[in-house]
Structures are given as structure tokens and as C-alpha cells.
Amino acid sequence: MSAYFILTHTITDLERYQNEYVPLVLPFIAKYNGEIVVASFDAAEPLQGSPEKGVVVLRFPSEEAVRGFVNDPEYQPAKELRITITTNANAVLAPEFQMP
């Protein structure tokens, strides 16, 4: 069953995010058979509350693949870069919905 990595954040250095972080993260998404479903750097439209405007949704084939992606030792330098050029980041792993 598919699982999703959902990230919201504010990007504080868009140029570095696009030119440094994105090229670093793409091979790790591919390594875990992930697919980019949503990638909005700063244009997500708030419909309720005060969420961050940067939203990323990645679909992976399983929860284990999401955890593998997030915890991959080789991904950690890229993750640290993302953390330094963003604020207010929140990330969750969510399983695909199955009708009861």
C-alpha cells in the first residue's frame, strides 16, 4: 500500500533550495521509488488556518520506503541543507486511505 511523505515549510532561500537542494534530493526520491505529487515552493493557497506556503507531497510504495528515504544516511547532508534554508518545517508520514 502506498504511503506519503508530506512536508510543509517556509523557504528562506529559494535560489539555494531550487539550485542546491532539489538536485540533491531527486536521486533519493528515485532510489526509494518515490513520485513527486505536489511541489509548491511558496504558492500553496491556505484554505484553513495559517499553514506554511511551501508544500511537498511525495508518494512511495510503502511506509518502509518513506522511512528509508527520510533516514538514508547519504540523504542526511541534503536534509540538513533543507533545514538550514527553511523554517517552520513539519513533516508527516501518512498511509494511503483504504475504505473500510
C-alpha positions as CSV (number, residue, x, y, z in Angstrom):
1,M,0.0,0.0,0.0
2,S,1.3,3.4,-0.9
3,A,2.4,5.9,1.7
4,Y,3.0,9.6,1.6
5,F,5.7,12.0,2.9
6,I,4.0,15.3,3.4
7,L,6.2,18.4,4.2
8,T,5.1,22.0,4.8
9,H,7.7,24.7,5.4
10,T,8.7,28.3,4.5
11,I,11.7,28.5,2.2
12,T,14.0,31.3,3.3
13,D,16.5,31.0,0.3
14,L,14.6,30.0,-2.8
15,E,17.6,30.1,-5.0
16,R,19.6,27.7,-2.9
17,Y,16.5,25.5,-2.5
18,Q,16.0,25.2,-6.2
19,N,19.6,25.1,-7.3
20,E,21.2,23.1,-4.5
21,Y,18.6,21.1,-2.5
22,V,16.3,19.9,-5.3
23,P,19.2,18.4,-7.4
24,L,20.5,16.6,-4.2
25,V,17.1,15.2,-3.2
26,L,15.9,13.9,-6.6
27,P,18.2,10.8,-6.6
28,F,17.0,9.7,-3.2
29,I,13.3,10.0,-4.2
30,A,14.1,7.8,-7.2
31,K,16.2,5.4,-5.0
32,Y,13.1,4.6,-2.9
33,N,10.7,4.6,-5.9
34,G,9.1,7.8,-4.9
35,E,7.0,10.1,-7.0
36,I,6.5,13.9,-6.6
37,V,2.8,14.5,-6.3
38,V,2.9,18.1,-5.2
39,A,5.8,20.6,-5.1
40,S,4.8,24.2,-4.3
41,F,7.7,26.3,-3.2
42,D,5.7,29.3,-1.9
43,A,2.4,29.4,-3.7
44,A,0.1,27.0,-1.8
45,E,-3.2,28.7,-1.0
46,P,-4.2,28.5,2.6
47,L,-7.8,27.3,3.0
48,Q,-7.9,27.0,6.8
49,G,-5.6,28.2,9.5
50,S,-2.1,29.7,8.8
51,P,-0.1,26.9,7.2
52,E,3.2,27.4,5.5
53,K,3.1,28.1,1.8
54,G,5.7,25.6,0.8
55,V,4.2,22.1,0.4
56,V,5.7,18.9,-0.8
57,V,3.9,15.6,-1.2
58,L,5.8,12.5,-2.2
59,R,4.2,9.1,-2.8
60,F,6.2,6.0,-2.1
61,P,5.3,2.3,-2.5
62,S,5.2,1.7,1.3
63,E,5.7,3.2,4.7
64,E,9.1,1.4,4.9
65,A,10.2,3.3,1.7
66,V,9.2,6.6,3.3
67,R,11.3,5.8,6.4
68,G,14.2,4.6,4.2
69,F,14.1,7.9,2.3
70,V,14.0,10.1,5.4
71,N,16.6,8.1,7.3
72,D,19.0,7.3,4.5
73,P,22.5,8.1,5.8
74,E,23.6,9.5,2.5
75,Y,20.5,11.8,2.4
76,Q,21.3,13.5,5.7
77,P,23.6,16.2,4.3
78,A,20.8,17.2,1.8
79,K,18.3,17.1,4.6
80,E,20.5,19.4,6.8
81,L,20.8,21.8,3.8
82,R,17.0,21.9,3.5
83,I,16.7,22.6,7.3
84,T,19.1,25.5,7.1
85,I,17.3,27.2,4.2
86,T,13.7,26.7,5.5
87,T,11.8,27.5,8.7
88,N,8.7,26.1,10.3
89,A,9.1,22.7,8.7
90,N,6.6,20.0,9.6
91,A,6.8,16.5,8.0
92,V,4.5,13.5,8.4
93,L,4.2,10.0,7.0
94,A,0.6,9.2,6.0
95,P,-0.6,5.8,4.7
96,E,-2.8,5.6,1.7
97,F,-6.5,5.7,2.6
98,Q,-8.3,2.4,2.3
99,M,-12.1,2.3,2.5
100,P,-13.2,0.2,5.5
